[in-house]
Amino acid sequence: WLLDELQSQPFLAGVLITEKTRILLNSFPKNKFPELNVFDHCSEGVELHGIYYICKEIEPVPGKNLFLLVGLETKFTRILLHEGIFYGCIVFFCSGIILLLYGFYVNRLVKKQAELEKKLRASEGLATMGKLAAMLSHEVRNPLNAINIGLQYMSETGKVNPDIVQRLKSEVTRLSELTTELLSLSRGFSISPKKFEINDLLMELRYKFVGRAQEKNATFNVLGPEDLAVVADRRWLIRALENLIQNAFDMLPEGGSVMVEVRKIASEVQFQVADTGPGIDSEAKERIFEPFVTSKENGLGLGLYIVQKVAEAHGGRVWVNSRAGGGTVFVLSIPLGGDTNE
């Protein structure tokens, strides 16, 4: 049975197993029995008459040494090689087609994604324009209504009321500031740095927001060095600080506190605005300096964006340290010498 099984294998020319001079198994046909010189070189493998011979001495059990010789048809191995190459080429070709189709599919997906992103940006742009138009309408309508009421009152009474005139001037200034901010956003910031005392700026901020602090029954402290001068655009710098302080009071609960502190650190001056408000969560912090991003019902969402642009125009930077429920600290840092580049 074993001989029949071995001889039925197409790639096997024969198997020879001997013990010393005794043949235990021989499946080689008479015309393919290995010649004597095969036994001298078969341990390293030898090919003769279309048969590849390889042999090895084995010790299946202690004290019993057997000699094993196997002959393989080289013709069959070449057939296997040719078939392997043939089927390998088929696999390679099919793989190439699959990769090509996959690449085509991915390319279509990329194009579709680009189209969708373009449409999304257009939709977001329209939504932003609509939001901006609504906010601008609100921001502009309020001063205009106040101006209209004041002028109508003086027209009906025929008297010039100093308080009303002052209110009209304030509303005109408000419209002017709004126009300046919008123009700055479209054209880019242009600063005119000049040297001034920090203490004067802090006194102005203290005077401007002391009333707001009283409204909220809040503590408002402004701290800074006595003799410190900076070269910067005073108008834009105070505007940026006003935005930070205004935001702090807007978010402040009754009885909270806002602190403005100025420090000189190396060649920079840092303006720190800290509050004991509800803080800012991590998701909101990621977009806090983007334009038109606001949590206020009627806000433009330009305040912090302008703060960032003012800092950058001076060659400085602004950052925020905050967490939900833990208060907020904004830090605006600019070089002491300023940056005269636009």
C-alpha positions as a Markdown table, in Angstrom:
| # | Residue | x | y | z |
|---|---|---|---|---|
| 1 | Trp | 0.0 | 0.0 | 0.0 |
| 2 | Leu | 2.7 | 2.5 | 0.9 |
| 3 | Leu | 4.6 | 1.8 | -2.3 |
| 4 | Asp | 1.5 | 2.3 | -4.4 |
| 5 | Glu | 0.8 | 5.6 | -2.5 |
| 6 | Leu | 4.4 | 6.8 | -3.1 |
| 7 | Gln | 4.5 | 5.8 | -6.7 |
| 8 | Ser | 1.1 | 7.6 | -7.4 |
| 9 | Gln | 2.6 | 11.0 | -6.5 |
| 10 | Pro | 3.4 | 12.7 | -9.8 |
| 11 | Phe | 6.2 | 14.8 | -8.5 |
| 12 | Leu | 7.9 | 12.0 | -6.6 |
| 13 | Ala | 10.4 | 9.9 | -8.6 |
| 14 | Gly | 11.0 | 7.5 | -5.7 |
| 15 | Val | 11.9 | 7.0 | -2.1 |
| 16 | Leu | 14.7 | 4.7 | -0.8 |
| 17 | Ile | 15.2 | 3.8 | 2.8 |
| 18 | Thr | 18.0 | 1.5 | 3.9 |
| 19 | Glu | 19.6 | 0.2 | 7.1 |
| 20 | Lys | 23.3 | -0.3 | 6.4 |
| 21 | Thr | 23.2 | -2.6 | 3.4 |
| 22 | Arg | 19.6 | -3.8 | 3.8 |
| 23 | Ile | 16.9 | -2.1 | 1.7 |
| 24 | Leu | 13.8 | -1.4 | 3.9 |
| 25 | Leu | 11.8 | 0.5 | 1.3 |
| 26 | Asn | 12.3 | 1.3 | -2.4 |
| 27 | Ser | 9.7 | 3.0 | -4.6 |
| 28 | Phe | 12.0 | 3.9 | -7.5 |
| 29 | Pro | 11.2 | 2.2 | -10.8 |
| 30 | Lys | 14.1 | 0.1 | -12.2 |
| 31 | Asn | 14.8 | 2.6 | -15.0 |
| 32 | Lys | 15.0 | 5.5 | -12.4 |
| 33 | Phe | 17.0 | 3.8 | -9.6 |
| 34 | Pro | 19.8 | 6.2 | -8.6 |
| 35 | Glu | 23.3 | 5.5 | -9.9 |
| 36 | Leu | 26.1 | 5.0 | -7.4 |
| 37 | Asn | 27.6 | 8.4 | -7.8 |
| 38 | Val | 24.3 | 9.9 | -6.6 |
| 39 | Phe | 24.9 | 8.5 | -3.1 |
| 40 | Asp | 28.2 | 10.5 | -2.8 |
| 41 | His | 26.6 | 13.9 | -3.5 |
| 42 | Cys | 23.0 | 13.6 | -2.5 |
| 43 | Ser | 23.4 | 15.1 | 1.0 |
| 44 | Glu | 23.8 | 18.5 | -0.7 |
| 45 | Gly | 21.3 | 17.8 | -3.4 |
| 46 | Val | 22.2 | 16.6 | -6.9 |
| 47 | Glu | 20.3 | 16.5 | -10.2 |
| 48 | Leu | 20.7 | 13.7 | -12.7 |
| 49 | His | 18.7 | 12.6 | -15.7 |
| 50 | Gly | 15.8 | 14.9 | -14.9 |
| 51 | Ile | 15.6 | 13.8 | -11.2 |
| 52 | Tyr | 16.7 | 15.9 | -8.2 |
| 53 | Tyr | 18.0 | 13.6 | -5.4 |
| 54 | Ile | 18.5 | 14.6 | -1.8 |
| 55 | Cys | 19.4 | 12.3 | 1.1 |
| 56 | Lys | 19.8 | 12.3 | 4.8 |
| 57 | Glu | 20.8 | 9.9 | 7.6 |
| 58 | Ile | 18.2 | 9.7 | 10.4 |
| 59 | Glu | 18.0 | 8.0 | 13.8 |
| 60 | Pro | 14.3 | 7.3 | 14.4 |
| 61 | Val | 15.1 | 5.3 | 17.5 |
| 62 | Pro | 18.4 | 5.2 | 19.5 |
| 63 | Gly | 20.9 | 2.8 | 18.0 |
| 64 | Lys | 19.0 | 2.4 | 14.7 |
| 65 | Asn | 20.4 | 4.5 | 11.8 |
| 66 | Leu | 18.5 | 4.7 | 8.6 |
| 67 | Phe | 19.5 | 6.2 | 5.2 |
| 68 | Leu | 16.7 | 8.2 | 3.4 |
| 69 | Leu | 16.9 | 9.1 | -0.3 |
| 70 | Val | 14.2 | 11.1 | -2.0 |
| 71 | Gly | 14.0 | 11.7 | -5.8 |
| 72 | Leu | 11.9 | 14.6 | -7.2 |
| 73 | Glu | 10.9 | 15.0 | -10.8 |
| 74 | Thr | 12.5 | 18.3 | -12.0 |
| 75 | Lys | 10.1 | 18.5 | -14.9 |
| 76 | Phe | 7.2 | 18.6 | -12.4 |
| 77 | Thr | 8.9 | 21.4 | -10.4 |
| 78 | Arg | 9.3 | 23.4 | -13.6 |
| 79 | Ile | 5.7 | 22.9 | -14.4 |
| 80 | Leu | 4.9 | 24.1 | -10.9 |
| 81 | Leu | 7.1 | 27.1 | -11.4 |
| 82 | His | 5.5 | 28.0 | -14.7 |
| 83 | Glu | 2.1 | 27.6 | -13.3 |
| 84 | Gly | 3.1 | 29.7 | -10.3 |
| 85 | Ile | 4.3 | 32.4 | -12.5 |
| 86 | Phe | 1.2 | 32.2 | -14.6 |
| 87 | Tyr | -1.2 | 32.4 | -11.7 |
| 88 | Gly | 1.0 | 35.0 | -10.0 |
| 89 | Cys | 0.6 | 37.2 | -13.1 |
| 90 | Ile | -3.1 | 36.7 | -13.0 |
| 91 | Val | -3.2 | 37.7 | -9.3 |
| 92 | Phe | -1.0 | 40.7 | -10.0 |
| 93 | Phe | -3.1 | 41.8 | -13.0 |
| 94 | Cys | -6.4 | 41.4 | -11.0 |
| 95 | Ser | -4.8 | 43.3 | -8.0 |
| 96 | Gly | -3.8 | 46.1 | -10.4 |
| 97 | Ile | -7.4 | 46.3 | -11.7 |
| 98 | Ile | -8.8 | 46.3 | -8.1 |
| 99 | Leu | -6.3 | 49.0 | -7.1 |
| 100 | Leu | -7.2 | 51.1 | -10.2 |
| 101 | Leu | -10.9 | 50.8 | -9.4 |
| 102 | Tyr | -10.3 | 51.6 | -5.8 |
| 103 | Gly | -8.2 | 54.7 | -6.8 |
| 104 | Phe | -11.0 | 55.8 | -9.1 |
| 105 | Tyr | -13.6 | 55.3 | -6.4 |
| 106 | Val | -11.5 | 57.2 | -3.8 |
| 107 | Asn | -10.9 | 60.0 | -6.3 |
| 108 | Arg | -14.7 | 60.3 | -6.8 |
| 109 | Leu | -15.2 | 60.4 | -3.1 |
| 110 | Val | -12.5 | 63.1 | -2.7 |
| 111 | Lys | -14.2 | 65.2 | -5.5 |
| 112 | Lys | -17.6 | 64.8 | -3.9 |
| 113 | Gln | -16.2 | 65.7 | -0.5 |
| 114 | Ala | -14.6 | 68.8 | -2.0 |
| 115 | Glu | -17.9 | 69.8 | -3.6 |
| 116 | Leu | -19.8 | 69.2 | -0.4 |
| 117 | Glu | -17.2 | 71.3 | 1.6 |
| 118 | Lys | -17.5 | 74.1 | -1.0 |
| 119 | Lys | -21.3 | 74.1 | -0.7 |
| 120 | Leu | -21.0 | 73.9 | 3.1 |
| 121 | Arg | -18.7 | 76.9 | 3.1 |
| 122 | Ala | -21.0 | 78.8 | 0.8 |
| 123 | Ser | -24.0 | 78.0 | 3.1 |
| 124 | Glu | -21.9 | 79.0 | 6.2 |
| 125 | Gly | -21.0 | 82.2 | 4.4 |
| 126 | Leu | -24.6 | 83.0 | 3.7 |
| 127 | Ala | -25.6 | 82.1 | 7.2 |
| 128 | Thr | -22.8 | 84.4 | 8.6 |
| 129 | Met | -23.8 | 87.2 | 6.3 |
| 130 | Gly | -27.4 | 86.8 | 7.5 |
| 131 | Lys | -26.3 | 86.8 | 11.1 |
| 132 | Leu | -24.0 | 89.7 | 10.5 |
| 133 | Ala | -26.8 | 91.7 | 8.8 |
| 134 | Ala | -29.2 | 91.0 | 11.7 |
| 135 | Met | -26.6 | 92.0 | 14.3 |
| 136 | Leu | -25.6 | 95.1 | 12.4 |
| 137 | Ser | -29.2 | 96.1 | 12.1 |
| 138 | His | -29.6 | 95.8 | 15.8 |
| 139 | Glu | -26.4 | 97.6 | 16.6 |
| 140 | Val | -27.1 | 100.5 | 14.2 |
| 141 | Arg | -30.8 | 100.8 | 14.9 |
| 142 | Asn | -30.4 | 101.5 | 18.7 |
| 143 | Pro | -28.1 | 104.5 | 18.3 |
| 144 | Leu | -30.2 | 105.8 | 15.4 |
| 145 | Asn | -33.4 | 105.5 | 17.5 |
| 146 | Ala | -31.8 | 107.3 | 20.4 |
| 147 | Ile | -30.5 | 110.1 | 18.0 |
| 148 | Asn | -34.0 | 110.3 | 16.4 |
| 149 | Ile | -35.8 | 110.6 | 19.8 |
| 150 | Gly | -33.4 | 113.2 | 21.1 |
| 151 | Leu | -33.7 | 115.4 | 17.9 |
| 152 | Gln | -37.4 | 115.0 | 17.9 |
| 153 | Tyr | -37.6 | 116.1 | 21.6 |
| 154 | Met | -35.5 | 119.2 | 21.0 |
| 155 | Ser | -37.5 | 120.0 | 17.8 |
| 156 | Glu | -40.8 | 119.8 | 19.7 |
| 157 | Thr | -39.6 | 121.8 | 22.7 |
| 158 | Gly | -37.4 | 124.2 | 20.8 |
| 159 | Lys | -34.8 | 123.9 | 23.6 |
| 160 | Val | -31.3 | 122.5 | 23.5 |
| 161 | Asn | -30.9 | 120.1 | 26.4 |
| 162 | Pro | -27.2 | 119.6 | 27.3 |
| 163 | Asp | -27.9 | 116.1 | 28.6 |
| 164 | Ile | -29.6 | 115.1 | 25.3 |
| 165 | Val | -26.8 | 116.7 | 23.3 |
| 166 | Gln | -24.3 | 114.6 | 25.3 |
| 167 | Arg | -26.3 | 111.5 | 24.7 |
| 168 | Leu | -26.4 | 112.3 | 20.9 |
| 169 | Lys | -22.7 | 112.7 | 20.9 |
| 170 | Ser | -22.2 | 109.4 | 22.7 |
| 171 | Glu | -24.4 | 107.5 | 20.2 |
| 172 | Val | -22.6 | 109.1 | 17.2 |
| 173 | Thr | -19.3 | 108.0 | 18.8 |
| 174 | Arg | -20.8 | 104.5 | 19.1 |
| 175 | Leu | -21.7 | 104.4 | 15.4 |
| 176 | Ser | -18.2 | 105.7 | 14.5 |
| 177 | Glu | -16.5 | 103.0 | 16.6 |
| 178 | Leu | -18.7 | 100.3 | 15.0 |
| 179 | Thr | -17.8 | 101.6 | 11.5 |
| 180 | Thr | -14.1 | 101.7 | 12.4 |
| 181 | Glu | -14.2 | 98.1 | 13.7 |
| 182 | Leu | -15.8 | 96.8 | 10.5 |
| 183 | Leu | -13.4 | 98.7 | 8.3 |
| 184 | Ser | -10.5 | 97.3 | 10.2 |
| 185 | Leu | -11.8 | 93.8 | 9.7 |
| 186 | Ser | -12.0 | 94.3 | 6.0 |
| 187 | Arg | -8.8 | 96.3 | 5.4 |
| 188 | Gly | -6.6 | 95.0 | 8.2 |
| 189 | Phe | -5.4 | 96.8 | 11.3 |
| 190 | Ser | -3.2 | 99.9 | 10.9 |
| 191 | Ile | -1.6 | 101.1 | 14.1 |
| 192 | Ser | 0.2 | 104.3 | 15.0 |
| 193 | Pro | 2.4 | 103.5 | 18.0 |
| 194 | Lys | 3.3 | 106.3 | 20.4 |
| 195 | Lys | 4.9 | 106.4 | 23.9 |
| 196 | Phe | 2.5 | 106.9 | 26.8 |
| 197 | Glu | 2.2 | 106.1 | 30.5 |
| 198 | Ile | 0.4 | 102.8 | 31.4 |
| 199 | Asn | -0.9 | 104.5 | 34.6 |
| 200 | Asp | -2.9 | 107.0 | 32.6 |
| 201 | Leu | -4.6 | 104.2 | 30.6 |
| 202 | Leu | -5.4 | 102.3 | 33.8 |
| 203 | Met | -7.0 | 105.4 | 35.3 |
| 204 | Glu | -9.2 | 105.8 | 32.2 |
| 205 | Leu | -10.3 | 102.1 | 32.4 |
| 206 | Arg | -11.1 | 102.4 | 36.2 |
| 207 | Tyr | -13.2 | 105.5 | 35.6 |
| 208 | Lys | -15.1 | 104.0 | 32.7 |
| 209 | Phe | -16.1 | 100.7 | 34.4 |
| 210 | Val | -16.6 | 101.7 | 38.0 |
| 211 | Gly | -20.3 | 102.4 | 37.3 |
| 212 | Arg | -20.7 | 98.9 | 35.7 |
| 213 | Ala | -19.1 | 97.3 | 38.8 |
| 214 | Gln | -21.6 | 99.2 | 41.1 |
| 215 | Glu | -24.5 | 97.9 | 38.9 |
| 216 | Lys | -23.5 | 94.3 | 39.6 |
| 217 | Asn | -22.4 | 94.9 | 43.2 |
| 218 | Ala | -19.1 | 93.6 | 42.1 |
| 219 | Thr | -15.5 | 94.3 | 43.1 |
| 220 | Phe | -13.4 | 96.0 | 40.4 |
| 221 | Asn | -9.7 | 96.5 | 40.9 |
| 222 | Val | -7.1 | 97.9 | 38.6 |
| 223 | Leu | -3.4 | 97.3 | 39.5 |
| 224 | Gly | -0.2 | 98.3 | 37.8 |
| 225 | Pro | 3.3 | 99.8 | 38.2 |
| 226 | Glu | 3.5 | 103.5 | 38.9 |
| 227 | Asp | 6.2 | 104.4 | 36.3 |
| 228 | Leu | 5.8 | 102.2 | 33.2 |
| 229 | Ala | 5.7 | 103.5 | 29.7 |
| 230 | Val | 4.9 | 101.6 | 26.5 |
| 231 | Val | 5.1 | 102.4 | 22.8 |
| 232 | Ala | 1.8 | 101.3 | 21.3 |
| 233 | Asp | -1.3 | 102.5 | 19.6 |
| 234 | Arg | -3.2 | 103.8 | 22.7 |
| 235 | Arg | -6.6 | 104.0 | 20.9 |
| 236 | Trp | -6.5 | 100.4 | 19.8 |
| 237 | Leu | -5.0 | 99.1 | 23.0 |
| 238 | Ile | -7.6 | 100.6 | 25.2 |
| 239 | Arg | -10.3 | 99.4 | 22.8 |
| 240 | Ala | -8.9 | 95.8 | 23.2 |
| 241 | Leu | -8.8 | 96.1 | 27.0 |
| 242 | Glu | -12.3 | 97.6 | 27.1 |
| 243 | Asn | -13.6 | 94.5 | 25.1 |
| 244 | Leu | -11.9 | 92.1 | 27.6 |
| 245 | Ile | -13.3 | 94.0 | 30.7 |
| 246 | Gln | -16.8 | 94.4 | 29.1 |
| 247 | Asn | -16.9 | 90.6 | 28.5 |
| 248 | Ala | -15.8 | 89.9 | 32.1 |
| 249 | Phe | -18.7 | 92.1 | 33.4 |
| 250 | Asp | -21.2 | 90.6 | 31.0 |
| 251 | Met | -20.5 | 87.1 | 32.3 |
| 252 | Leu | -20.0 | 88.1 | 35.9 |
| 253 | Pro | -22.6 | 87.0 | 38.5 |
| 254 | Glu | -24.0 | 89.4 | 41.1 |
| 255 | Gly | -21.3 | 90.1 | 43.7 |
| 256 | Gly | -18.4 | 88.7 | 41.7 |
| 257 | Ser | -15.1 | 90.4 | 41.0 |
| 258 | Val | -13.0 | 91.7 | 38.0 |
| 259 | Met | -9.4 | 92.5 | 38.3 |
| 260 | Val | -7.2 | 94.2 | 35.8 |
| 261 | Glu | -3.5 | 93.8 | 36.4 |
| 262 | Val | -0.5 | 95.1 | 34.4 |
| 263 | Arg | 2.9 | 93.4 | 34.7 |
| 264 | Lys | 6.3 | 94.0 | 33.1 |
| 265 | Ile | 7.9 | 90.7 | 32.2 |
| 266 | Ala | 11.3 | 90.9 | 30.5 |
| 267 | Ser | 10.8 | 93.1 | 27.4 |
| 268 | Glu | 7.0 | 92.7 | 27.4 |
| 269 | Val | 4.1 | 94.2 | 29.2 |
| 270 | Gln | 1.2 | 91.9 | 30.0 |
| 271 | Phe | -2.4 | 93.1 | 30.6 |
| 272 | Gln | -4.3 | 90.5 | 32.6 |
| 273 | Val | -8.1 | 90.6 | 33.0 |
| 274 | Ala | -9.5 | 88.1 | 35.5 |
| 275 | Asp | -13.0 | 87.4 | 36.6 |
| 276 | Thr | -14.9 | 85.1 | 38.9 |
| 277 | Gly | -17.5 | 84.2 | 36.3 |
| 278 | Pro | -18.8 | 80.8 | 35.2 |
| 279 | Gly | -15.7 | 80.1 | 33.1 |
| 280 | Ile | -15.4 | 78.8 | 29.5 |
| 281 | Asp | -15.7 | 75.2 | 28.5 |
| 282 | Ser | -12.9 | 73.6 | 26.4 |
| 283 | Glu | -15.1 | 73.4 | 23.3 |
| 284 | Ala | -15.9 | 77.1 | 23.4 |
| 285 | Lys | -12.2 | 78.0 | 24.1 |
| 286 | Glu | -11.2 | 76.5 | 20.7 |
| 287 | Arg | -13.2 | 79.1 | 18.7 |
| 288 | Ile | -13.2 | 82.0 | 21.2 |
| 289 | Phe | -11.1 | 84.3 | 19.0 |
| 290 | Glu | -12.9 | 83.6 | 15.8 |
| 291 | Pro | -15.0 | 86.3 | 14.2 |
| 292 | Phe | -18.8 | 86.2 | 14.7 |
| 293 | Val | -18.6 | 83.6 | 17.4 |
| 294 | Thr | -20.5 | 84.8 | 20.5 |
| 295 | Ser | -22.7 | 83.5 | 23.3 |
| 296 | Lys | -24.4 | 86.8 | 23.7 |
| 297 | Glu | -27.9 | 87.2 | 22.3 |
| 298 | Asn | -27.2 | 90.5 | 20.5 |
| 299 | Gly | -23.5 | 90.4 | 20.3 |
| 300 | Leu | -21.5 | 90.8 | 17.1 |
| 301 | Gly | -18.9 | 88.3 | 18.0 |
| 302 | Leu | -16.1 | 90.7 | 17.1 |
| 303 | Gly | -14.8 | 91.7 | 20.5 |
| 304 | Leu | -12.3 | 89.0 | 21.2 |
| 305 | Tyr | -11.4 | 88.8 | 17.5 |
| 306 | Ile | -10.4 | 92.5 | 17.6 |
| 307 | Val | -8.4 | 91.9 | 20.8 |
| 308 | Gln | -6.4 | 89.2 | 19.0 |
| 309 | Lys | -5.9 | 91.5 | 15.9 |
| 310 | Val | -4.7 | 94.3 | 18.2 |
| 311 | Ala | -2.2 | 92.0 | 19.9 |
| 312 | Glu | -0.9 | 90.7 | 16.5 |
| 313 | Ala | -0.6 | 94.2 | 15.1 |
| 314 | His | 1.7 | 95.1 | 18.0 |
| 315 | Gly | 3.8 | 92.0 | 17.6 |
| 316 | Gly | 2.2 | 90.4 | 20.6 |
| 317 | Arg | -0.3 | 87.7 | 21.5 |
| 318 | Val | -3.4 | 87.0 | 23.6 |
| 319 | Trp | -4.5 | 83.8 | 25.3 |
| 320 | Val | -7.1 | 82.6 | 27.8 |
| 321 | Asn | -6.9 | 80.4 | 30.9 |
| 322 | Ser | -10.3 | 79.1 | 31.9 |
| 323 | Arg | -12.4 | 76.1 | 32.8 |
| 324 | Ala | -16.1 | 75.7 | 33.2 |
| 325 | Gly | -17.1 | 76.9 | 36.7 |
| 326 | Gly | -13.6 | 78.2 | 37.5 |
| 327 | Gly | -13.5 | 81.8 | 36.3 |
| 328 | Thr | -11.6 | 83.2 | 33.4 |
| 329 | Val | -8.2 | 85.0 | 32.9 |
| 330 | Phe | -7.4 | 86.7 | 29.6 |
| 331 | Val | -3.8 | 87.8 | 29.0 |
| 332 | Leu | -2.8 | 90.4 | 26.4 |
| 333 | Ser | 1.0 | 90.6 | 25.9 |
| 334 | Ile | 2.8 | 93.1 | 23.7 |
| 335 | Pro | 6.5 | 94.3 | 23.5 |
| 336 | Leu | 7.4 | 97.3 | 25.5 |
| 337 | Gly | 8.9 | 98.9 | 22.5 |
| 338 | Gly | 5.9 | 98.3 | 20.3 |
| 339 | Asp | 5.8 | 97.3 | 16.6 |
| 340 | Thr | 5.6 | 100.1 | 14.1 |
| 341 | Asn | 4.7 | 97.8 | 11.2 |
| 342 | Glu | 1.2 | 97.8 | 10.0 |
